[in-house]
Amino acid sequence: MTALSTISTNVRTVPDLPPQAVVHGEVFTRRWVVDLIFDLLGYTADKDLSTVRLVEPACGSGAFLAAAATRISASCRAHGRPISDALASIRAFDLLPRNVQASRRVVEKELVDEGWQPDEATQVAAAWVQQGDYLLQPPSEHGADYVVGNPPYIRLEDVPDDRMKAYRSVCSTMGGRADIYVGFYEVALRSLNPDGQLGFICADRWMRNQYGSRLRQLVNRHFSMDLALVMHDVDAFYDQVAAYPAITIISNRPQNEAVAADTNRFFGAEQARGFLAWYFDADSQSTKKESFQGARLPHWFDDDASWPTASPARLAMLEDLNERFGLLEDPQAGTRVGIGIATGADKVFLTGNADLVEPDRLLPMAMVRDTTSGGLDWHGTYLVNPWTAEGDLVDLTAYPQLASYFEEHGAALRKRYVATKQPHRWYKTIDKVDHELTRRPKLLFPDMKLTIHPVLDEGGLYPHHNLYFIVSDVWDMRVLGGLLLSKVAEAFVEAYAVKMRGGTLRFQAQYLRRIRVPFPADISEEDQTALATAFEKRDVEGATAAALRVYGLSELPE
């Protein structure tokens, strides 16, 4: 890769933000950020830019157009072309007439400052900038070699109903409570010519949130995620916004090598030039500077459910482990991840009274508080169990104490949603009891914890729904427990899971299933012993050291 870096150290001003900017989701981008995006794309003056087409979906006050005009002007000079040869080289759209006029003035001034005649500059500006809704333009207006910009930040429910329906009809990725920028990504990506590139600075929440799942799927199936440069703490805009921005470079070609990078508040124009130098040095696999760090991945993450978030070095490690090891949940090995029982009425179905009903209707329950010490310390909670071993509801006439107890709480039980759907089964819990699970050894995980916290139940307790469990036909549960106690296993959950206030992680089934593990038979006897011993002693450091050997890692990146 090569690029001519043109990042400016001069901060250009834009007009004061109008009150309508918030309404229309406008956030104006600093010039050096714009130049960085163009350089990352290779949209540079050494190329004949009059022969390619650049599209900007929402031009706002013209920040991207100003930079594009400078580059096209220099390109035309370098290739001996009149500026009129570039009349069709840019198409920029905006809904607001005032933005269209402002952007045209920016282009005119830029071109006149570059030495072109005023009438030429006016003609080019009028050709480049159009009033219109980018998402609703006919396909003929969309074909592009480059699409650049900073799409609007507007929740879809804040868009007028008729326009929202129109957007949803043309943008299949805009499901749920999507932000409108999701549609801009979709339309832009679908418009790219072969080998065309998208360069956006935009909120990165679509990479992980539910509303971005369809967009992630589109990218994974049909495009190459070339770069994700996180800029959460960077002063990238002229207005302070809590947008969690990232620069994304996506190409219309099969997925190839990808770069994950992160920045901090010290990242500016000068540091951006340093990042560019590293980015285009294909021989350098990773970098860590004061203001940024980056790592090259063999390809991007291909899971539609969610893309991980972590330091670039850790993302590279996770992708390496994804390539070399299988998933924790493996039907062939009989390893399963699940969640404990939801009753829909814990105040009725859970009890500490061992004499409440018939003894065989009381099922010992594992609760979160039983796992606090790292061992299983049962506090005497039972499930008042309405299920037979065969998975049917018990006949209450055969259990008078149980029948009396349920009738005592009949009003509360019958008004539950699960009971209103099936009135004749009014005393059922939401989930059935799998009696086989009670007897099996299993690892239990509290839903919310600062660190990963596997606890072994040798068999005999049934997990509550605030606990997740792992059972396996092939693993020694102490060896697996040691592996999952390690910081390597925790790194998977940390990268994918929702992090609560105070750093608390959610150890839900969907995140535990992300963990990659070796085949048990591939672990040496020495390492199996080390893992099992570390698990029994709750020795996280020892578990991590053994896990690093098992995974073939020299260290765990920060």
JOKAZI-V704834 format. One record per residue. N is the residue number from 1. RES is the residue in one small letter. NEAR is the number of other C-alpha atoms within 10 Angstrom. Layout:
n:N res:RES near:NEAR
n:N res:RES near:NEAR
This chain:
n:1 res:m near:8
n:2 res:t near:13
n:3 res:a near:18
n:4 res:l near:16
n:5 res:s near:20
n:6 res:t near:16
n:7 res:i near:21
n:8 res:s near:17
n:9 res:t near:11
n:10 res:n near:10
n:11 res:v near:10
n:12 res:r near:11
n:13 res:t near:10
n:14 res:v near:15
n:15 res:p near:9
n:16 res:d near:8
n:17 res:l near:14
n:18 res:p near:9
n:19 res:p near:8
n:20 res:q near:10
n:21 res:a near:13
n:22 res:v near:13
n:23 res:v near:13
n:24 res:h near:16
n:25 res:g near:15
n:26 res:e near:21
n:27 res:v near:23
n:28 res:f near:24
n:29 res:t near:22
n:30 res:r near:21
n:31 res:r near:25
n:32 res:w near:24
n:33 res:v near:23
n:34 res:v near:26
n:35 res:d near:25
n:36 res:l near:22
n:37 res:i near:25
n:38 res:f near:26
n:39 res:d near:20
n:40 res:l near:24
n:41 res:l near:20
n:42 res:g near:18
n:43 res:y near:24
n:44 res:t near:22
n:45 res:a near:23
n:46 res:d near:16
n:47 res:k near:18
n:48 res:d near:20
n:49 res:l near:23
n:50 res:s near:22
n:51 res:t near:12
n:52 res:v near:16
n:53 res:r near:20
n:54 res:l near:28
n:55 res:v near:28
n:56 res:e near:28
n:57 res:p near:26
n:58 res:a near:27
n:59 res:c near:30
n:60 res:g near:30
n:61 res:s near:25
n:62 res:g near:26
n:63 res:a near:25
n:64 res:f near:27
n:65 res:l near:29
n:66 res:a near:21
n:67 res:a near:22
n:68 res:a near:24
n:69 res:a near:25
n:70 res:t near:17
n:71 res:r near:22
n:72 res:i near:24
n:73 res:s near:24
n:74 res:a near:21
n:75 res:s near:21
n:76 res:c near:21
n:77 res:r near:15
n:78 res:a near:13
n:79 res:h near:14
n:80 res:g near:10
n:81 res:r near:14
n:82 res:p near:13
n:83 res:i near:22
n:84 res:s near:14
n:85 res:d near:13
n:86 res:a near:23
n:87 res:l near:16
n:88 res:a near:15
n:89 res:s near:21
n:90 res:i near:25
n:91 res:r near:23
n:92 res:a near:28
n:93 res:f near:23
n:94 res:d near:22
n:95 res:l near:17
n:96 res:l near:17
n:97 res:p near:12
n:98 res:r near:13
n:99 res:n near:20
n:100 res:v near:26
n:101 res:q near:19
n:102 res:a near:17
n:103 res:s near:28
n:104 res:r near:27
n:105 res:r near:19
n:106 res:v near:20
n:107 res:v near:27
n:108 res:e near:25
n:109 res:k near:19
n:110 res:e near:20
n:111 res:l near:25
n:112 res:v near:16
n:113 res:d near:13
n:114 res:e near:15
n:115 res:g near:11
n:116 res:w near:16
n:117 res:q near:13
n:118 res:p near:14
n:119 res:d near:11
n:120 res:e near:16
n:121 res:a near:25
n:122 res:t near:18
n:123 res:q near:15
n:124 res:v near:24
n:125 res:a near:27
n:126 res:a near:17
n:127 res:a near:17
n:128 res:w near:25
n:129 res:v near:25
n:130 res:q near:22
n:131 res:q near:17
n:132 res:g near:17
n:133 res:d near:13
n:134 res:y near:22
n:135 res:l near:22
n:136 res:l near:15
n:137 res:q near:12
n:138 res:p near:8
n:139 res:p near:11
n:140 res:s near:7
n:141 res:e near:12
n:142 res:h near:24
n:143 res:g near:19
n:144 res:a near:24
n:145 res:d near:22
n:146 res:y near:26
n:147 res:v near:28
n:148 res:v near:25
n:149 res:g near:28
n:150 res:n near:26
n:151 res:p near:24
n:152 res:p near:25
n:153 res:y near:19
n:154 res:i near:18
n:155 res:r near:13
n:156 res:l near:23
n:157 res:e near:13
n:158 res:d near:12
n:159 res:v near:16
n:160 res:p near:9
n:161 res:d near:11
n:162 res:d near:8
n:163 res:r near:12
n:164 res:m near:15
n:165 res:k near:13
n:166 res:a near:12
n:167 res:y near:19
n:168 res:r near:15
n:169 res:s near:11
n:170 res:v near:14
n:171 res:c near:20
n:172 res:s near:15
n:173 res:t near:22
n:174 res:m near:25
n:175 res:g near:18
n:176 res:g near:11
n:177 res:r near:12
n:178 res:a near:20
n:179 res:d near:23
n:180 res:i near:24
n:181 res:y near:21
n:182 res:v near:27
n:183 res:g near:24
n:184 res:f near:23
n:185 res:y near:25
n:186 res:e near:20
n:187 res:v near:22
n:188 res:a near:25
n:189 res:l near:26
n:190 res:r near:16
n:191 res:s near:23
n:192 res:l near:25
n:193 res:n near:17
n:194 res:p near:11
n:195 res:d near:14
n:196 res:g near:21
n:197 res:q near:29
n:198 res:l near:26
n:199 res:g near:25
n:200 res:f near:24
n:201 res:i near:24
n:202 res:c near:24
n:203 res:a near:24
n:204 res:d near:20
n:205 res:r near:15
n:206 res:w near:20
n:207 res:m near:19
n:208 res:r near:19
n:209 res:n near:15
n:210 res:q near:17
n:211 res:y near:19
n:212 res:g near:25
n:213 res:s near:22
n:214 res:r near:19
n:215 res:l near:23
n:216 res:r near:24
n:217 res:q near:17
n:218 res:l near:18
n:219 res:v near:21
n:220 res:n near:18
n:221 res:r near:13
n:222 res:h near:15
n:223 res:f near:21
n:224 res:s near:22
n:225 res:m near:28
n:226 res:d near:22
n:227 res:l near:24
n:228 res:a near:22
n:229 res:l near:22
n:230 res:v near:25
n:231 res:m near:24
n:232 res:h near:18
n:233 res:d near:15
n:234 res:v near:18
n:235 res:d near:18
n:236 res:a near:25
n:237 res:f near:14
n:238 res:y near:17
n:239 res:d near:14
n:240 res:q near:10
n:241 res:v near:11
n:242 res:a near:9
n:243 res:a near:14
n:244 res:y near:15
n:245 res:p near:22
n:246 res:a near:23
n:247 res:i near:23
n:248 res:t near:22
n:249 res:i near:23
n:250 res:i near:26
n:251 res:s near:27
n:252 res:n near:21
n:253 res:r near:16
n:254 res:p near:13
n:255 res:q near:20
n:256 res:n near:14
n:257 res:e near:14
n:258 res:a near:21
n:259 res:v near:23
n:260 res:a near:26
n:261 res:a near:27
n:262 res:d near:22
n:263 res:t near:25
n:264 res:n near:16
n:265 res:r near:13
n:266 res:f near:14
n:267 res:f near:20
n:268 res:g near:18
n:269 res:a near:21
n:270 res:e near:13
n:271 res:q near:16
n:272 res:a near:21
n:273 res:r near:19
n:274 res:g near:16
n:275 res:f near:23
n:276 res:l near:19
n:277 res:a near:15
n:278 res:w near:18
n:279 res:y near:24
n:280 res:f near:13
n:281 res:d near:12
n:282 res:a near:12
n:283 res:d near:9
n:284 res:s near:12
n:285 res:q near:15
n:286 res:s near:19
n:287 res:t near:16
n:288 res:k near:14
n:289 res:k near:11
n:290 res:e near:10
n:291 res:s near:17
n:292 res:f near:22
n:293 res:q near:20
n:294 res:g near:27
n:295 res:a near:23
n:296 res:r near:24
n:297 res:l near:24
n:298 res:p near:14
n:299 res:h near:17
n:300 res:w near:23
n:301 res:f near:18
n:302 res:d near:16
n:303 res:d near:13
n:304 res:d near:19
n:305 res:a near:17
n:306 res:s near:21
n:307 res:w near:18
n:308 res:p near:20
n:309 res:t near:17
n:310 res:a near:19
n:311 res:s near:20
n:312 res:p near:27
n:313 res:a near:23
n:314 res:r near:20
n:315 res:l near:27
n:316 res:a near:25
n:317 res:m near:20
n:318 res:l near:22
n:319 res:e near:17
n:320 res:d near:14
n:321 res:l near:20
n:322 res:n near:16
n:323 res:e near:11
n:324 res:r near:13
n:325 res:f near:14
n:326 res:g near:15
n:327 res:l near:16
n:328 res:l near:22
n:329 res:e near:22
n:330 res:d near:13
n:331 res:p near:10
n:332 res:q near:8
n:333 res:a near:14
n:334 res:g near:12
n:335 res:t near:16
n:336 res:r near:17
n:337 res:v near:20
n:338 res:g near:19
n:339 res:i near:18
n:340 res:g near:21
n:341 res:i near:21
n:342 res:a near:17
n:343 res:t near:22
n:344 res:g near:17
n:345 res:a near:15
n:346 res:d near:13
n:347 res:k near:10
n:348 res:v near:17
n:349 res:f near:22
n:350 res:l near:19
n:351 res:t near:19
n:352 res:g near:15
n:353 res:n near:12
n:354 res:a near:15
n:355 res:d near:10
n:356 res:l near:15
n:357 res:v near:19
n:358 res:e near:14
n:359 res:p near:11
n:360 res:d near:10
n:361 res:r near:19
n:362 res:l near:23
n:363 res:l near:22
n:364 res:p near:23
n:365 res:m near:25
n:366 res:a near:28
n:367 res:m near:25
n:368 res:v near:20
n:369 res:r near:12
n:370 res:d near:18
n:371 res:t near:21
n:372 res:t near:13
n:373 res:s near:11
n:374 res:g near:15
n:375 res:g near:15
n:376 res:l near:19
n:377 res:d near:14
n:378 res:w near:15
n:379 res:h near:13
n:380 res:g near:14
n:381 res:t near:20
n:382 res:y near:22
n:383 res:l near:23
n:384 res:v near:29
n:385 res:n near:24
n:386 res:p near:23
n:387 res:w near:20
n:388 res:t near:16
n:389 res:a near:11
n:390 res:e near:10
n:391 res:g near:12
n:392 res:d near:12
n:393 res:l near:16
n:394 res:v near:19
n:395 res:d near:13
n:396 res:l near:14
n:397 res:t near:10
n:398 res:a near:9
n:399 res:y near:14
n:400 res:p near:13
n:401 res:q near:16
n:402 res:l near:23
n:403 res:a near:18
n:404 res:s near:14
n:405 res:y near:15
n:406 res:f near:21
n:407 res:e near:14
n:408 res:e near:12
n:409 res:h near:14
n:410 res:g near:15
n:411 res:a near:11
n:412 res:a near:16
n:413 res:l near:22
n:414 res:r near:20
n:415 res:k near:13
n:416 res:r near:17
n:417 res:y near:13
n:418 res:v near:18
n:419 res:a near:19
n:420 res:t near:13
n:421 res:k near:12
n:422 res:q near:12
n:423 res:p near:14
n:424 res:h near:10
n:425 res:r near:13
n:426 res:w near:20
n:427 res:y near:28
n:428 res:k near:24
n:429 res:t near:24
n:430 res:i near:15
n:431 res:d near:13
n:432 res:k near:17
n:433 res:v near:23
n:434 res:d near:16
n:435 res:h near:17
n:436 res:e near:11
n:437 res:l near:17
n:438 res:t near:20
n:439 res:r near:14
n:440 res:r near:17
n:441 res:p near:20
n:442 res:k near:28
n:443 res:l near:24
n:444 res:l near:29
n:445 res:f near:26
n:446 res:p near:24
n:447 res:d near:19
n:448 res:m near:18
n:449 res:k near:15
n:450 res:l near:14
n:451 res:t near:18
n:452 res:i near:24
n:453 res:h near:24
n:454 res:p near:27
n:455 res:v near:26
n:456 res:l near:21
n:457 res:d near:23
n:458 res:e near:14
n:459 res:g near:14
n:460 res:g near:17
n:461 res:l near:23
n:462 res:y near:27
n:463 res:p near:25
n:464 res:h near:23
n:465 res:h near:19
n:466 res:n near:19
n:467 res:l near:24
n:468 res:y near:24
n:469 res:f near:27
n:470 res:i near:24
n:471 res:v near:19
n:472 res:s near:21
n:473 res:d near:14
n:474 res:v near:13
n:475 res:w near:16
n:476 res:d near:13
n:477 res:m near:22
n:478 res:r near:22
n:479 res:v near:23
n:480 res:l near:21
n:481 res:g near:27
n:482 res:g near:29
n:483 res:l near:32
n:484 res:l near:26
n:485 res:l near:27
n:486 res:s near:28
n:487 res:k near:21
n:488 res:v near:25
n:489 res:a near:20
n:490 res:e near:21
n:491 res:a near:22
n:492 res:f near:23
n:493 res:v near:25
n:494 res:e near:24
n:495 res:a near:20
n:496 res:y near:22
n:497 res:a near:22
n:498 res:v near:17
n:499 res:k near:17
n:500 res:m near:12
n:501 res:r near:7
n:502 res:g near:7
n:503 res:g near:12
n:504 res:t near:16
n:505 res:l near:21
n:506 res:r near:24
n:507 res:f near:27
n:508 res:q near:22
n:509 res:a near:19
n:510 res:q near:15
n:511 res:y near:18
n:512 res:l near:27
n:513 res:r near:19
n:514 res:r near:20
n:515 res:i near:23
n:516 res:r near:21
n:517 res:v near:21
n:518 res:p near:16
n:519 res:f near:14
n:520 res:p near:14
n:521 res:a near:10
n:522 res:d near:9
n:523 res:i near:16
n:524 res:s near:12
n:525 res:e near:10
n:526 res:e near:9
n:527 res:d near:18
n:528 res:q near:23
n:529 res:t near:16
n:530 res:a near:19
n:531 res:l near:30
n:532 res:a near:21
n:533 res:t near:18
n:534 res:a near:25
n:535 res:f near:27
n:536 res:e near:16
n:537 res:k near:14
n:538 res:r near:21
n:539 res:d near:15
n:540 res:v near:20
n:541 res:e near:13
n:542 res:g near:19
n:543 res:a near:27
n:544 res:t near:24
n:545 res:a near:22
n:546 res:a near:23
n:547 res:a near:26
n:548 res:l near:18
n:549 res:r near:14
n:550 res:v near:18
n:551 res:y near:17
n:552 res:g near:11
n:553 res:l near:14
n:554 res:s near:9
n:555 res:e near:12
n:556 res:l near:14
n:557 res:p near:15
n:558 res:e near:9
